[in-house]
Amino acid sequence: MNGLNKAYFIGHLGRDPEPRTTPGGTTLVRLSLATPHARKDGENWVDTPDWHRLTAFGKTAESLLRNAHKGDMIAVESVVRPNRWTDKDGQAHYEVNLYVERVLWISQKRRTPGAVATDVAADAAVMEVAPMPEGVSEEPSEEVAMSSGDSISEDEIPF
């Protein structure tokens, strides 16, 4: 079957990446990405953000946990996967999931002077970018259990 299933975004992180662990033990992070949207308000054009929820897995997720912070500007290549389910009350639900495949750093806002990420070269290889400059801070990667509405499955995604 021929086709293309990609979504590309360039925007700013709305918060630090949110760490999670799937029921199967896979590391993932949730990202909140704002992209610009210009709309006309009377005679003026007003920029308002569109917000996108993205999910990254494995080494990409771990790298984002170490290096990404609220305000950073990134470019993301993702796969779009629809998800339908019925909850315990019989209510049908539908959502579109955006799963990150690649990240390109455009600019970074918050850094702690003197702190350097532990495996910058490996992070750059995973994320297909040049190594991060000195001064990159490392965020703790505390594990947070997923909520019941976050059941990943489909063999824990990675494509």
CYANA upper distance limits for C-alpha pairs under 8 A (distance plus 0.5 A):
  5 ASN  CA     79 VAL  CA      6.36
  5 ASN  CA     80 VAL  CA      6.76
  6 LYS  CA     77 GLU  CA      7.27
  6 LYS  CA     78 SER  CA      6.09
  6 LYS  CA     79 VAL  CA      5.36
  6 LYS  CA     80 VAL  CA      6.90
  7 ALA  CA     77 GLU  CA      6.45
  7 ALA  CA     78 SER  CA      5.65
  7 ALA  CA     79 VAL  CA      6.61
  7 ALA  CA     80 VAL  CA      7.22
  7 ALA  CA     98 LEU  CA      8.33
  8 TYR  CA     75 ALA  CA      7.72
  8 TYR  CA     76 VAL  CA      6.11
  8 TYR  CA     77 GLU  CA      5.23
  8 TYR  CA     78 SER  CA      6.78
  9 PHE  CA     35 THR  CA      7.67
  9 PHE  CA     75 ALA  CA      6.09
  9 PHE  CA     76 VAL  CA      5.71
  9 PHE  CA     77 GLU  CA      7.30
 10 ILE  CA     35 THR  CA      6.88
 10 ILE  CA     73 MET  CA      7.64
 10 ILE  CA     74 ILE  CA      6.21
 10 ILE  CA     75 ALA  CA      4.76
 10 ILE  CA     76 VAL  CA      6.91
 11 GLY  CA     33 LEU  CA      6.45
 11 GLY  CA     34 ALA  CA      5.75
 11 GLY  CA     35 THR  CA      5.06
 11 GLY  CA     36 PRO  CA      7.77
 11 GLY  CA     73 MET  CA      5.89
 11 GLY  CA     74 ILE  CA      6.30
 11 GLY  CA     75 ALA  CA      7.16
 12 HIS  CA     33 LEU  CA      6.04
 12 HIS  CA     34 ALA  CA      5.77
 12 HIS  CA     35 THR  CA      7.32
 12 HIS  CA     70 LYS  CA      7.99
 12 HIS  CA     71 GLY  CA      5.84
 12 HIS  CA     72 ASP  CA      5.90
 12 HIS  CA     73 MET  CA      4.81
 12 HIS  CA     74 ILE  CA      6.86
 13 LEU  CA     31 LEU  CA      7.50
 13 LEU  CA     32 SER  CA      6.21
 13 LEU  CA     33 LEU  CA      5.10
 13 LEU  CA     34 ALA  CA      6.80
 13 LEU  CA     69 HIS  CA      7.41
 13 LEU  CA     70 LYS  CA      5.47
 13 LEU  CA     71 GLY  CA      5.59
 13 LEU  CA     72 ASP  CA      6.08
 13 LEU  CA     73 MET  CA      7.00
 13 LEU  CA     74 ILE  CA      8.12
 14 GLY  CA     31 LEU  CA      8.38
 14 GLY  CA     32 SER  CA      5.78
 14 GLY  CA     33 LEU  CA      6.13
 14 GLY  CA     34 ALA  CA      6.80
 14 GLY  CA     70 LYS  CA      5.86
 14 GLY  CA     71 GLY  CA      6.73
 15 ARG  CA     31 LEU  CA      7.99
 15 ARG  CA     32 SER  CA      6.91
 15 ARG  CA     69 HIS  CA      7.11
 15 ARG  CA     70 LYS  CA      4.64
 15 ARG  CA     71 GLY  CA      7.66
 16 ASP  CA     31 LEU  CA      8.00
 16 ASP  CA     65 LEU  CA      8.44
 16 ASP  CA     68 ALA  CA      7.08
 16 ASP  CA     69 HIS  CA      5.07
 16 ASP  CA     70 LYS  CA      5.21
 17 PRO  CA     29 VAL  CA      6.40
 17 PRO  CA     30 ARG  CA      6.28
 17 PRO  CA     31 LEU  CA      5.69
 17 PRO  CA     32 SER  CA      8.10
 17 PRO  CA     64 LEU  CA      7.37
 17 PRO  CA     65 LEU  CA      6.50
 17 PRO  CA     68 ALA  CA      7.33
 17 PRO  CA     69 HIS  CA      7.42
 17 PRO  CA     70 LYS  CA      8.37
 18 GLU  CA     29 VAL  CA      5.66
 18 GLU  CA     30 ARG  CA      5.56
 18 GLU  CA     31 LEU  CA      7.14
 18 GLU  CA     65 LEU  CA      8.31
 19 PRO  CA     27 THR  CA      7.94
 19 PRO  CA     28 LEU  CA      6.54
 19 PRO  CA     29 VAL  CA      4.97
 19 PRO  CA     30 ARG  CA      7.17
 19 PRO  CA     65 LEU  CA      7.70
 19 PRO  CA    141 SER  CA      7.31
 19 PRO  CA    142 GLU  CA      7.33
 19 PRO  CA    143 GLU  CA      6.37
 19 PRO  CA    144 VAL  CA      6.53
 20 ARG  CA     27 THR  CA      6.62
 20 ARG  CA     28 LEU  CA      5.76
 20 ARG  CA     29 VAL  CA      6.22
 20 ARG  CA     30 ARG  CA      8.15
 20 ARG  CA    143 GLU  CA      6.21
 20 ARG  CA    144 VAL  CA      5.38
 20 ARG  CA    145 ALA  CA      6.32
 20 ARG  CA    146 MET  CA      6.38
 21 THR  CA     25 GLY  CA      6.08
 21 THR  CA     26 THR  CA      5.98
 21 THR  CA     27 THR  CA      5.28
 21 THR  CA     28 LEU  CA      6.48
 21 THR  CA    143 GLU  CA      7.00
 21 THR  CA    144 VAL  CA      7.05
 21 THR  CA    145 ALA  CA      6.44
 21 THR  CA    146 MET  CA      6.92
 22 THR  CA     26 THR  CA      5.73
 22 THR  CA     27 THR  CA      7.19
 22 THR  CA     28 LEU  CA      7.88
 22 THR  CA    145 ALA  CA      8.03
 22 THR  CA    146 MET  CA      7.00
 22 THR  CA    151 SER  CA      7.75
 22 THR  CA    152 ILE  CA      7.10
 22 THR  CA    156 GLU  CA      7.91
 23 PRO  CA    146 MET  CA      8.34
 23 PRO  CA    151 SER  CA      8.03
 23 PRO  CA    152 ILE  CA      8.47
 24 GLY  CA    156 GLU  CA      7.51
 26 THR  CA     57 PHE  CA      7.77
 26 THR  CA     58 GLY  CA      7.25
 26 THR  CA    156 GLU  CA      7.40
 27 THR  CA     57 PHE  CA      6.40
 27 THR  CA     58 GLY  CA      5.94
 27 THR  CA     61 ALA  CA      7.33
 27 THR  CA     62 GLU  CA      7.90
 28 LEU  CA     55 THR  CA      7.25
 28 LEU  CA     56 ALA  CA      5.96
 28 LEU  CA     57 PHE  CA      4.83
 28 LEU  CA     58 GLY  CA      6.72
 28 LEU  CA     61 ALA  CA      5.82
 28 LEU  CA     62 GLU  CA      8.10
 29 VAL  CA     55 THR  CA      6.17
 29 VAL  CA     56 ALA  CA      5.86
 29 VAL  CA     57 PHE  CA      7.14
 29 VAL  CA     61 ALA  CA      5.89
 29 VAL  CA     62 GLU  CA      8.40
 29 VAL  CA     64 LEU  CA      8.29
 29 VAL  CA     65 LEU  CA      7.91
 30 ARG  CA     53 ARG  CA      7.33
 30 ARG  CA     54 LEU  CA      6.21
 30 ARG  CA     55 THR  CA      5.13
 30 ARG  CA     56 ALA  CA      7.13
 31 LEU  CA     52 HIS  CA      8.45
 31 LEU  CA     53 ARG  CA      6.17
 31 LEU  CA     54 LEU  CA      5.51
 31 LEU  CA     55 THR  CA      6.66
 31 LEU  CA     56 ALA  CA      8.37
 32 SER  CA     51 TRP  CA      7.18
 32 SER  CA     52 HIS  CA      6.26
 32 SER  CA     53 ARG  CA      5.38
 32 SER  CA     54 LEU  CA      6.99
 33 LEU  CA     51 TRP  CA      6.15
 33 LEU  CA     52 HIS  CA      5.62
 33 LEU  CA     53 ARG  CA      6.98
 33 LEU  CA     54 LEU  CA      7.99
 34 ALA  CA     49 PRO  CA      5.99
 34 ALA  CA     50 ASP  CA      6.02
 34 ALA  CA     51 TRP  CA      5.12
 34 ALA  CA     52 HIS  CA      6.88
 35 THR  CA     49 PRO  CA      5.91
 35 THR  CA     50 ASP  CA      5.77
 35 THR  CA     51 TRP  CA      7.03
 35 THR  CA     52 HIS  CA      8.35
 36 PRO  CA     47 ASP  CA      6.83
 36 PRO  CA     48 THR  CA      6.57
 36 PRO  CA     49 PRO  CA      5.25
 36 PRO  CA     50 ASP  CA      6.76
 37 HIS  CA     47 ASP  CA      6.04
 37 HIS  CA     48 THR  CA      5.73
 37 HIS  CA     49 PRO  CA      6.01
 37 HIS  CA     50 ASP  CA      6.75
 38 ALA  CA     45 TRP  CA      6.72
 38 ALA  CA     46 VAL  CA      6.00
 38 ALA  CA     47 ASP  CA      4.91
 38 ALA  CA     48 THR  CA      6.70
 39 ARG  CA     45 TRP  CA      5.99
 39 ARG  CA     46 VAL  CA      5.91
 39 ARG  CA     47 ASP  CA      6.97
 39 ARG  CA     48 THR  CA      7.97
 40 LYS  CA     44 ASN  CA      6.23
 40 LYS  CA     45 TRP  CA      4.89
 40 LYS  CA     46 VAL  CA      6.58
 41 ASP  CA     45 TRP  CA      6.38
 41 ASP  CA     46 VAL  CA      6.89
 53 ARG  CA     97 ASN  CA      8.27
 53 ARG  CA     98 LEU  CA      7.48
 54 LEU  CA     97 ASN  CA      7.55
 54 LEU  CA     98 LEU  CA      5.46
 54 LEU  CA     99 TYR  CA      6.33
 54 LEU  CA    100 VAL  CA      7.04
 55 THR  CA     97 ASN  CA      8.21
 55 THR  CA     98 LEU  CA      6.76
 55 THR  CA     99 TYR  CA      5.38
 55 THR  CA    100 VAL  CA      6.37
 56 ALA  CA     60 THR  CA      6.73
 56 ALA  CA     61 ALA  CA      5.47
 56 ALA  CA     99 TYR  CA      6.33
 56 ALA  CA    100 VAL  CA      5.37
 56 ALA  CA    101 GLU  CA      7.77
 57 PHE  CA     61 ALA  CA      5.31
 57 PHE  CA     62 GLU  CA      8.29
 57 PHE  CA    100 VAL  CA      8.10
 57 PHE  CA    158 PRO  CA      7.36
 58 GLY  CA     62 GLU  CA      6.80
 59 LYS  CA     63 SER  CA      6.53
 59 LYS  CA    123 ASP  CA      8.28
 59 LYS  CA    126 VAL  CA      7.34
 60 THR  CA     64 LEU  CA      6.66
 60 THR  CA    101 GLU  CA      8.44
 60 THR  CA    102 ARG  CA      8.22
 60 THR  CA    123 ASP  CA      8.09
 60 THR  CA    126 VAL  CA      6.76
 60 THR  CA    127 MET  CA      7.03
 61 ALA  CA     65 LEU  CA      6.71
 62 GLU  CA     66 ARG  CA      6.93
 62 GLU  CA    141 SER  CA      8.37
 63 SER  CA     67 ASN  CA      6.61
 63 SER  CA     68 ALA  CA      8.38
 63 SER  CA    123 ASP  CA      5.93
 63 SER  CA    126 VAL  CA      8.48
 63 SER  CA    127 MET  CA      8.43
 64 LEU  CA     68 ALA  CA      5.47
 65 LEU  CA    138 GLU  CA      8.36
 65 LEU  CA    139 GLU  CA      6.83
 65 LEU  CA    140 PRO  CA      8.16
 65 LEU  CA    141 SER  CA      6.80
 66 ARG  CA    117 ALA  CA      7.04
 66 ARG  CA    137 SER  CA      7.75
 66 ARG  CA    138 GLU  CA      5.23
 66 ARG  CA    139 GLU  CA      5.62
 66 ARG  CA    140 PRO  CA      7.84
 66 ARG  CA    141 SER  CA      7.92
 67 ASN  CA    117 ALA  CA      7.56
 67 ASN  CA    136 VAL  CA      7.16
 67 ASN  CA    137 SER  CA      7.17
 67 ASN  CA    138 GLU  CA      6.76
 67 ASN  CA    139 GLU  CA      7.73
 68 ALA  CA     72 ASP  CA      7.14
 68 ALA  CA    108 GLN  CA      8.25
 69 HIS  CA    108 GLN  CA      8.11
 69 HIS  CA    109 LYS  CA      7.89
 69 HIS  CA    110 ARG  CA      7.03
 70 LYS  CA    109 LYS  CA      8.17
 70 LYS  CA    110 ARG  CA      8.16
 71 GLY  CA    108 GLN  CA      7.65
 71 GLY  CA    109 LYS  CA      6.30
 71 GLY  CA    110 ARG  CA      8.11
 72 ASP  CA    105 TRP  CA      8.46
 72 ASP  CA    106 ILE  CA      8.21
 72 ASP  CA    107 SER  CA      6.23
 72 ASP  CA    108 GLN  CA      4.89
 72 ASP  CA    109 LYS  CA      5.83
 72 ASP  CA    110 ARG  CA      8.16
 73 MET  CA    105 TRP  CA      7.13
 73 MET  CA    106 ILE  CA      5.82
 73 MET  CA    107 SER  CA      5.54
 73 MET  CA    108 GLN  CA      6.81
 74 ILE  CA    103 VAL  CA      7.19
 74 ILE  CA    104 LEU  CA      6.16
 74 ILE  CA    105 TRP  CA      5.25
 74 ILE  CA    106 ILE  CA      5.62
 74 ILE  CA    107 SER  CA      7.43
 75 ALA  CA    103 VAL  CA      6.24
 75 ALA  CA    104 LEU  CA      5.51
 75 ALA  CA    105 TRP  CA      7.01
 75 ALA  CA    106 ILE  CA      7.41
 76 VAL  CA    100 VAL  CA      7.10
 76 VAL  CA    101 GLU  CA      8.04
 76 VAL  CA    102 ARG  CA      6.31
 76 VAL  CA    103 VAL  CA      5.21
 76 VAL  CA    104 LEU  CA      6.97
 77 GLU  CA    100 VAL  CA      6.49
 77 GLU  CA    101 GLU  CA      6.15
 77 GLU  CA    102 ARG  CA      5.64
 77 GLU  CA    103 VAL  CA      7.05
 78 SER  CA     98 LEU  CA      6.41
 78 SER  CA     99 TYR  CA      5.63
 78 SER  CA    100 VAL  CA      4.77
 78 SER  CA    101 GLU  CA      5.67
 78 SER  CA    102 ARG  CA      7.50
 79 VAL  CA     98 LEU  CA      6.18
 79 VAL  CA     99 TYR  CA      5.68
 79 VAL  CA    100 VAL  CA      7.08
 79 VAL  CA    101 GLU  CA      7.54
 80 VAL  CA     96 VAL  CA      7.20
 80 VAL  CA     97 ASN  CA      6.29
 80 VAL  CA     98 LEU  CA      5.35
 80 VAL  CA     99 TYR  CA      7.06
 81 ARG  CA     96 VAL  CA      6.32
 81 ARG  CA     97 ASN  CA      5.61
 81 ARG  CA     98 LEU  CA      6.94
 81 ARG  CA     99 TYR  CA      8.09
 82 PRO  CA     94 TYR  CA      7.81
 82 PRO  CA     95 GLU  CA      6.42
 82 PRO  CA     96 VAL  CA      4.90
 82 PRO  CA     97 ASN  CA      6.46
 83 ASN  CA     94 TYR  CA      6.22
 83 ASN  CA     95 GLU  CA      5.88
 83 ASN  CA     96 VAL  CA      6.62
 83 ASN  CA     97 ASN  CA      7.64
 84 ARG  CA     92 ALA  CA      7.82
 84 ARG  CA     93 HIS  CA      6.13
 84 ARG  CA     94 TYR  CA      5.03
 84 ARG  CA     95 GLU  CA      7.16
 85 TRP  CA     92 ALA  CA      6.38
 85 TRP  CA     93 HIS  CA      5.83
 85 TRP  CA     94 TYR  CA      7.17
 86 THR  CA     90 GLY  CA      6.06
 86 THR  CA     91 GLN  CA      5.89
 86 THR  CA     92 ALA  CA      4.89
 86 THR  CA     93 HIS  CA      6.45
 87 ASP  CA     91 GLN  CA      5.93
 87 ASP  CA     92 ALA  CA      7.10
 87 ASP  CA     93 HIS  CA      8.02
102 ARG  CA    127 MET  CA      6.32
102 ARG  CA    128 GLU  CA      7.78
103 VAL  CA    127 MET  CA      5.85
103 VAL  CA    128 GLU  CA      7.73
104 LEU  CA    127 MET  CA      7.06
104 LEU  CA    128 GLU  CA      7.36
104 LEU  CA    129 VAL  CA      6.54
105 TRP  CA    129 VAL  CA      7.50
111 ARG  CA    135 GLY  CA      6.57
111 ARG  CA    136 VAL  CA      5.92
111 ARG  CA    137 SER  CA      6.02
112 THR  CA    135 GLY  CA      6.43
112 THR  CA    136 VAL  CA      6.99
112 THR  CA    137 SER  CA      5.82
113 PRO  CA    135 GLY  CA      5.41
113 PRO  CA    136 VAL  CA      8.07
113 PRO  CA    137 SER  CA      8.30
114 GLY  CA    134 GLU  CA      7.79
114 GLY  CA    135 GLY  CA      5.60
114 GLY  CA    136 VAL  CA      8.39
115 ALA  CA    134 GLU  CA      7.88
115 ALA  CA    135 GLY  CA      5.50
115 ALA  CA    136 VAL  CA      6.24
115 ALA  CA    137 SER  CA      5.51
115 ALA  CA    138 GLU  CA      7.66
116 VAL  CA    134 GLU  CA      6.25
116 VAL  CA    135 GLY  CA      5.71
116 VAL  CA    136 VAL  CA      5.18
116 VAL  CA    137 SER  CA      6.02
116 VAL  CA    138 GLU  CA      7.30
117 ALA  CA    136 VAL  CA      6.17
117 ALA  CA    137 SER  CA      6.39
117 ALA  CA    138 GLU  CA      5.71
118 THR  CA    138 GLU  CA      8.11
119 ASP  CA    123 ASP  CA      6.71
120 VAL  CA    124 ALA  CA      6.60
120 VAL  CA    131 PRO  CA      6.44
120 VAL  CA    132 MET  CA      6.70
121 ALA  CA    125 ALA  CA      6.84
121 ALA  CA    131 PRO  CA      6.18
121 ALA  CA    132 MET  CA      8.50
122 ALA  CA    126 VAL  CA      6.75
123 ASP  CA    127 MET  CA      6.55
123 ASP  CA    131 PRO  CA      8.16
124 ALA  CA    128 GLU  CA      6.05
124 ALA  CA    129 VAL  CA      5.47
124 ALA  CA    130 ALA  CA      6.22
124 ALA  CA    131 PRO  CA      5.68
124 ALA  CA    132 MET  CA      7.78
125 ALA  CA    129 VAL  CA      7.17
125 ALA  CA    130 ALA  CA      8.47
132 MET  CA    136 VAL  CA      7.45
146 MET  CA    150 ASP  CA      6.39
146 MET  CA    151 SER  CA      8.03
147 SER  CA    151 SER  CA      8.15
152 ILE  CA    156 GLU  CA      6.43
152 ILE  CA    157 ILE  CA      7.78
153 SER  CA    157 ILE  CA      7.30
